[in-house]
Structure formats: structure tokens, C-alpha cells
Amino acid sequence: MLSINRLLTKTSHKLIFATFLSVVFLLITAVTRSSVRQAGGLACFFIAGILVLSVIKVVFLEFVEDEEKKAKGRKILEFLHASFGWIALILVIYHSLYFLTLAFFPENNISPNYFITGALALIPMGLVVVSGLDKNITVRKKVAKSMYFNHLAMAVLLAVLTVIHINFQ
């Protein structure tokens, strides 16, 4: 995975790779649709895991006084945060591609509001990913704080749209 990460230096390359993985997963599990429907729920659990990791990170950095342990703990928690984020993104794309096919070839009586809120939830998800990746690139503290705020604000918007999306099901 680390060697793939070195090859994918641009944000667009990483997003294309995540979409490609989602298409591969979709083709593999085209026979059983239950896993596709569960992918959205699994993504919610990974997003909740990211939020829990963020709280653990704040508490950890607040109470640990040894700088070496702080640096090591921060690095581990940031790695887990990024990993959970990529897994959630792949699951969301996977889930969305399946339901996009249902929009063109309807099999069930699914509410249009379900499709609309799902499509709208993709926008903040993409912005969360882009702002999370770009925060590592920025050098100035003012810009980094702005990117962090954007990352956090889009994550909250994503959570709200996800709850609305689930309620339309």
C-alpha cells in the first residue's frame, strides 16, 4: 500500500484509484446485492470510527507529556484516520455506483429523495477528502488552520446529509 501511495502523488490520482477500486469491488460482487447495500452502512461506521479517533487524539495529546510519545502517538492516530477515511471513501463510491445503476434501471420502488440526498452527500465527502489531503501540503499555519476548519465543516455537513439520507430510505 505504501508503494502505491508513492506512485499516487496528486489528489486526482488518488481519487481515480479509489473509484477504480470501487468499480472492481462492484464487478466482483455484482451477483450479491446485499453487500452493496451494506457498504453505505459500513462507511457510516468507518466515519464514526474517524470521529472517535479524533477525540482519542485530542485526549491523548492533552494528557501525554512526553514529546516523543506524543509524536509517535500522533503519527499512529493520523495513519489510522487516513486509512479509515480511504476505506470510507471507497465504500461510499461503491455504494453510490450501485444505486446510480438503479436510477437508470429501476428494480425497486426507491424514493427520489434517497437518490438526491445520496448524490448531495458525495459533494461534502469529496471536499472532506480533498481538504484532508491538501492539509498535509500547506506550509503556512493560517492556511493549514483554514484547511482544517474546511475539513471539519465538511465532515459535519457529511454527517448531517448522511442522517437525512438514511431517513429517506
CYANA upper distance limits for C-alpha pairs under 8 A (distance plus 0.5 A):
  1 MET  CA      5 ASN  CA      6.69
  2 LEU  CA      6 ARG  CA      6.87
  3 SER  CA      7 LEU  CA      7.09
  4 ILE  CA      8 LEU  CA      6.81
  5 ASN  CA      9 THR  CA      7.48
  8 LEU  CA     13 HIS  CA      6.03
  8 LEU  CA     14 LYS  CA      6.22
  9 THR  CA     13 HIS  CA      7.47
  9 THR  CA     14 LYS  CA      7.96
 10 LYS  CA     14 LYS  CA      7.04
 11 THR  CA     15 LEU  CA      6.76
 11 THR  CA    130 VAL  CA      7.28
 11 THR  CA    133 LEU  CA      7.52
 12 SER  CA     16 ILE  CA      6.60
 13 HIS  CA     17 PHE  CA      6.60
 14 LYS  CA     18 ALA  CA      6.68
 15 LEU  CA     19 THR  CA      6.68
 16 ILE  CA     20 PHE  CA      6.59
 17 PHE  CA     21 LEU  CA      6.71
 18 ALA  CA     22 SER  CA      6.71
 18 ALA  CA     86 TRP  CA      8.19
 18 ALA  CA     89 LEU  CA      7.81
 18 ALA  CA     90 ILE  CA      6.08
 18 ALA  CA     93 ILE  CA      8.43
 19 THR  CA     23 VAL  CA      6.74
 19 THR  CA     90 ILE  CA      7.35
 19 THR  CA     93 ILE  CA      6.96
 19 THR  CA     94 TYR  CA      8.29
 20 PHE  CA     24 VAL  CA      6.78
 21 LEU  CA     25 PHE  CA      6.69
 21 LEU  CA     90 ILE  CA      7.55
 22 SER  CA     26 LEU  CA      6.55
 22 SER  CA     90 ILE  CA      6.13
 22 SER  CA     91 LEU  CA      7.60
 22 SER  CA     93 ILE  CA      6.59
 22 SER  CA     94 TYR  CA      5.17
 23 VAL  CA     27 LEU  CA      6.65
 23 VAL  CA     94 TYR  CA      7.19
 23 VAL  CA     97 LEU  CA      8.24
 24 VAL  CA     28 ILE  CA      6.67
 25 PHE  CA     29 THR  CA      6.70
 25 PHE  CA     94 TYR  CA      7.61
 26 LEU  CA     30 ALA  CA      6.30
 26 LEU  CA     36 VAL  CA      8.04
 26 LEU  CA     94 TYR  CA      6.77
 26 LEU  CA     97 LEU  CA      8.33
 26 LEU  CA     98 TYR  CA      7.73
 29 THR  CA     33 ARG  CA      7.56
 29 THR  CA     35 SER  CA      7.87
 29 THR  CA     36 VAL  CA      8.17
 32 THR  CA     36 VAL  CA      8.31
 33 ARG  CA     37 ARG  CA      6.99
 34 SER  CA     38 GLN  CA      6.70
 35 SER  CA     39 ALA  CA      6.60
 36 VAL  CA     40 GLY  CA      8.01
 36 VAL  CA     94 TYR  CA      7.57
 36 VAL  CA     95 HIS  CA      6.09
 36 VAL  CA     98 TYR  CA      7.34
 37 ARG  CA     41 GLY  CA      8.11
 37 ARG  CA     95 HIS  CA      7.03
 38 GLN  CA     42 LEU  CA      6.63
 39 ALA  CA     43 ALA  CA      6.57
 39 ALA  CA     91 LEU  CA      5.85
 39 ALA  CA     92 VAL  CA      7.43
 39 ALA  CA     94 TYR  CA      7.66
 39 ALA  CA     95 HIS  CA      6.12
 40 GLY  CA     44 CYS  CA      6.94
 40 GLY  CA     91 LEU  CA      6.95
 40 GLY  CA     92 VAL  CA      6.38
 40 GLY  CA     95 HIS  CA      6.13
 41 GLY  CA     45 PHE  CA      6.99
 42 LEU  CA     46 PHE  CA      6.84
 42 LEU  CA     88 ALA  CA      8.15
 42 LEU  CA     91 LEU  CA      7.79
 43 ALA  CA     47 ILE  CA      6.64
 43 ALA  CA     87 ILE  CA      7.97
 43 ALA  CA     88 ALA  CA      5.06
 43 ALA  CA     89 LEU  CA      7.96
 43 ALA  CA     91 LEU  CA      6.13
 43 ALA  CA     92 VAL  CA      6.71
 44 CYS  CA     48 ALA  CA      6.62
 44 CYS  CA     88 ALA  CA      7.99
 44 CYS  CA    162 THR  CA      8.50
 45 PHE  CA     49 GLY  CA      6.58
 46 PHE  CA     50 ILE  CA      6.73
 46 PHE  CA     84 PHE  CA      6.29
 46 PHE  CA     85 GLY  CA      7.81
 46 PHE  CA     87 ILE  CA      7.88
 46 PHE  CA     88 ALA  CA      6.24
 47 ILE  CA     51 LEU  CA      6.93
 47 ILE  CA     84 PHE  CA      7.75
 47 ILE  CA     85 GLY  CA      7.53
 47 ILE  CA     88 ALA  CA      7.00
 48 ALA  CA     52 VAL  CA      6.76
 49 GLY  CA     53 LEU  CA      6.58
 49 GLY  CA     84 PHE  CA      7.87
 50 ILE  CA     54 SER  CA      6.69
 50 ILE  CA     81 HIS  CA      6.06
 50 ILE  CA     84 PHE  CA      6.88
 50 ILE  CA     85 GLY  CA      7.60
 51 LEU  CA     55 VAL  CA      6.95
 52 VAL  CA     56 ILE  CA      6.70
 53 LEU  CA     57 LYS  CA      6.51
 53 LEU  CA     77 LEU  CA      7.26
 53 LEU  CA     80 LEU  CA      8.34
 53 LEU  CA     81 HIS  CA      7.19
 54 SER  CA     58 VAL  CA      6.84
 54 SER  CA     81 HIS  CA      8.19
 55 VAL  CA     59 VAL  CA      6.72
 56 ILE  CA     60 PHE  CA      6.32
 57 LYS  CA     61 LEU  CA      6.51
 57 LYS  CA     73 GLY  CA      8.50
 57 LYS  CA     74 ARG  CA      7.35
 57 LYS  CA     77 LEU  CA      7.01
 58 VAL  CA     62 GLU  CA      6.59
 59 VAL  CA     63 PHE  CA      6.77
 60 PHE  CA     64 VAL  CA      6.39
 60 PHE  CA     70 LYS  CA      8.22
 60 PHE  CA     73 GLY  CA      8.30
 61 LEU  CA     65 GLU  CA      8.34
 61 LEU  CA     70 LYS  CA      6.64
 61 LEU  CA     74 ARG  CA      8.11
 64 VAL  CA     69 LYS  CA      7.83
 64 VAL  CA     70 LYS  CA      6.88
 65 GLU  CA     69 LYS  CA      8.43
 65 GLU  CA     70 LYS  CA      7.72
 66 ASP  CA     70 LYS  CA      6.67
 67 GLU  CA     71 ALA  CA      6.63
 68 GLU  CA     72 LYS  CA      6.73
 69 LYS  CA     73 GLY  CA      6.37
 70 LYS  CA     74 ARG  CA      6.40
 71 ALA  CA     75 LYS  CA      6.65
 72 LYS  CA     76 ILE  CA      6.83
 73 GLY  CA     77 LEU  CA      6.60
 74 ARG  CA     78 GLU  CA      6.46
 75 LYS  CA     79 PHE  CA      6.63
 76 ILE  CA     80 LEU  CA      6.80
 77 LEU  CA     81 HIS  CA      6.54
 78 GLU  CA     82 ALA  CA      6.62
 79 PHE  CA     83 SER  CA      6.57
 80 LEU  CA     84 PHE  CA      6.50
 81 HIS  CA     85 GLY  CA      6.57
 82 ALA  CA     86 TRP  CA      6.73
 83 SER  CA     87 ILE  CA      6.73
 84 PHE  CA     88 ALA  CA      6.54
 85 GLY  CA     89 LEU  CA      6.63
 85 GLY  CA    129 VAL  CA      8.15
 86 TRP  CA     90 ILE  CA      6.67
 87 ILE  CA     91 LEU  CA      6.70
 88 ALA  CA     92 VAL  CA      6.56
 89 LEU  CA     93 ILE  CA      6.65
 89 LEU  CA    125 MET  CA      7.92
 90 ILE  CA     94 TYR  CA      6.51
 91 LEU  CA     95 HIS  CA      6.50
 92 VAL  CA     96 SER  CA      6.47
 92 VAL  CA    122 LEU  CA      8.43
 93 ILE  CA     97 LEU  CA      6.52
 94 TYR  CA     98 TYR  CA      7.01
 95 HIS  CA     99 PHE  CA      7.00
 96 SER  CA    100 LEU  CA      6.42
 96 SER  CA    118 GLY  CA      7.81
 96 SER  CA    119 ALA  CA      8.26
 97 LEU  CA    101 THR  CA      6.91
 98 TYR  CA    102 LEU  CA      7.17
 99 PHE  CA    103 ALA  CA      6.87
 99 PHE  CA    115 PHE  CA      8.13
100 LEU  CA    104 PHE  CA      7.39
100 LEU  CA    115 PHE  CA      8.47
101 THR  CA    105 PHE  CA      6.55
101 THR  CA    106 PRO  CA      8.41
102 LEU  CA    106 PRO  CA      5.25
102 LEU  CA    107 GLU  CA      7.07
103 ALA  CA    115 PHE  CA      8.25
110 ILE  CA    114 TYR  CA      7.54
110 ILE  CA    169 GLN  CA      7.96
111 SER  CA    115 PHE  CA      7.57
111 SER  CA    168 PHE  CA      7.66
111 SER  CA    169 GLN  CA      7.63
112 PRO  CA    116 ILE  CA      6.72
113 ASN  CA    117 THR  CA      6.49
113 ASN  CA    165 HIS  CA      8.34
113 ASN  CA    168 PHE  CA      6.89
114 TYR  CA    118 GLY  CA      6.54
114 TYR  CA    165 HIS  CA      6.32
114 TYR  CA    166 ILE  CA      8.28
114 TYR  CA    168 PHE  CA      5.84
114 TYR  CA    169 GLN  CA      6.47
115 PHE  CA    119 ALA  CA      6.58
116 ILE  CA    120 LEU  CA      6.60
117 THR  CA    121 ALA  CA      6.49
117 THR  CA    161 LEU  CA      7.07
117 THR  CA    162 THR  CA      8.22
117 THR  CA    164 ILE  CA      7.59
117 THR  CA    165 HIS  CA      5.64
118 GLY  CA    122 LEU  CA      7.13
118 GLY  CA    161 LEU  CA      8.40
118 GLY  CA    162 THR  CA      8.06
118 GLY  CA    165 HIS  CA      6.49
119 ALA  CA    123 ILE  CA      7.79
120 LEU  CA    124 PRO  CA      8.11
120 LEU  CA    161 LEU  CA      7.93
121 ALA  CA    125 MET  CA      6.85
121 ALA  CA    158 LEU  CA      6.32
121 ALA  CA    161 LEU  CA      6.10
121 ALA  CA    162 THR  CA      6.97
121 ALA  CA    165 HIS  CA      8.50
122 LEU  CA    126 GLY  CA      6.59
123 ILE  CA    127 LEU  CA      6.82
124 PRO  CA    128 VAL  CA      6.40
124 PRO  CA    154 MET  CA      5.71
124 PRO  CA    155 ALA  CA      7.49
124 PRO  CA    157 LEU  CA      7.11
124 PRO  CA    158 LEU  CA      5.96
125 MET  CA    129 VAL  CA      6.84
125 MET  CA    154 MET  CA      7.76
125 MET  CA    155 ALA  CA      7.81
125 MET  CA    158 LEU  CA      6.71
126 GLY  CA    130 VAL  CA      6.68
127 LEU  CA    131 SER  CA      6.39
127 LEU  CA    151 HIS  CA      7.81
127 LEU  CA    154 MET  CA      7.04
128 VAL  CA    132 GLY  CA      6.39
128 VAL  CA    150 ASN  CA      8.10
128 VAL  CA    151 HIS  CA      5.54
128 VAL  CA    152 LEU  CA      8.13
128 VAL  CA    154 MET  CA      6.07
128 VAL  CA    155 ALA  CA      6.57
129 VAL  CA    133 LEU  CA      6.66
129 VAL  CA    151 HIS  CA      8.32
130 VAL  CA    134 ASP  CA      6.56
131 SER  CA    135 LYS  CA      6.52
131 SER  CA    147 MET  CA      6.30
131 SER  CA    148 TYR  CA      7.85
131 SER  CA    150 ASN  CA      7.14
131 SER  CA    151 HIS  CA      5.83
132 GLY  CA    136 ASN  CA      7.86
132 GLY  CA    147 MET  CA      7.99
132 GLY  CA    148 TYR  CA      7.88
132 GLY  CA    151 HIS  CA      6.40
133 LEU  CA    137 ILE  CA      7.83
134 ASP  CA    138 THR  CA      7.00
134 ASP  CA    147 MET  CA      7.93
135 LYS  CA    144 ALA  CA      6.20
135 LYS  CA    147 MET  CA      6.21
135 LYS  CA    148 TYR  CA      7.22
138 THR  CA    143 VAL  CA      7.11
138 THR  CA    144 ALA  CA      6.33
139 VAL  CA    143 VAL  CA      7.97
139 VAL  CA    144 ALA  CA      7.45
140 ARG  CA    144 ALA  CA      6.66
141 LYS  CA    145 LYS  CA      6.50
142 LYS  CA    146 SER  CA      6.78
143 VAL  CA    147 MET  CA      6.66
144 ALA  CA    148 TYR  CA      6.59
145 LYS  CA    149 PHE  CA      6.63
146 SER  CA    150 ASN  CA      6.69
147 MET  CA    151 HIS  CA      6.52
148 TYR  CA    152 LEU  CA      6.63
149 PHE  CA    153 ALA  CA      6.44
150 ASN  CA    154 MET  CA      6.48
151 HIS  CA    155 ALA  CA      6.69
152 LEU  CA    156 VAL  CA      6.83
153 ALA  CA    157 LEU  CA      6.75
154 MET  CA    158 LEU  CA      6.44
155 ALA  CA    159 ALA  CA      6.71
156 VAL  CA    160 VAL  CA      6.82
157 LEU  CA    161 LEU  CA      6.67
158 LEU  CA    162 THR  CA      6.48
159 ALA  CA    163 VAL  CA      6.79
160 VAL  CA    164 ILE  CA      6.83
161 LEU  CA    165 HIS  CA      6.40
162 THR  CA    166 ILE  CA      6.61
163 VAL  CA    167 ASN  CA      6.79
164 ILE  CA    168 PHE  CA      7.03
165 HIS  CA    169 GLN  CA      7.38
